[in-house]
Amino acid sequence: MAKYFGMKPVKIMEPEIDVALVKFKKLSVVAEVKWRDEVTKKEIKKWREN
């Protein structure tokens, strides 16, 4: 992801964040990873709205 967005990955321990990317020392992208076997269309719609 960092390469795709052209940003630098950083580690955030509290609260624990799975993905955190900075650009010019400013936090730009954060993401939480959830592992599942299936994802419903309703969940995808909710994520897109957020």
MOPEVEN-V971443 format. One record per residue. N is the residue number from 1. RES is the residue in one letter. PHI is phi in radians with two decimals (none if undefined). NEAR is the number of other ideal C-beta (glycine too) atoms within 10 Angstrom. Layout:
n=(N;N)
res=(RES;RES)
phi=(PHI;PHI)
near=(NEAR;NEAR)
This chain:
n=(1;2;3;4;5;6;7;8;9;10;11;12;13;14;15;16;17;18;19;20;21;22;23;24;25;26;27;28;29;30;31;32;33;34;35;36;37;38;39;40;41;42;43;44;45;46;47;48;49;50)
res=(M;A;K;Y;F;G;M;K;P;V;K;I;M;E;P;E;I;D;V;A;L;V;K;F;K;K;L;S;V;V;A;E;V;K;W;R;D;E;V;T;K;K;E;I;K;K;W;R;E;N)
phi=(none;-1.03;-1.13;-1.06;-1.51;1.21;-2.16;-1.87;-1.33;-2.31;-1.88;-2.03;-1.60;-2.33;-1.26;-1.19;-2.01;-1.26;-2.29;-2.46;-2.15;-2.08;-2.35;0.96;1.12;-2.06;-1.10;-2.05;-2.33;-2.28;-2.63;-2.01;-1.80;-2.09;-1.66;-2.59;-1.48;-2.37;-2.26;-1.45;-1.10;-1.09;-1.14;-1.10;-1.08;-1.12;-1.11;-1.13;-1.14;-1.31)
near=(10;14;7;7;12;8;18;13;13;13;7;12;6;5;6;8;15;10;14;17;18;14;12;7;7;7;13;12;14;11;10;9;7;7;4;7;4;5;10;9;7;8;12;10;9;10;9;7;6;4)
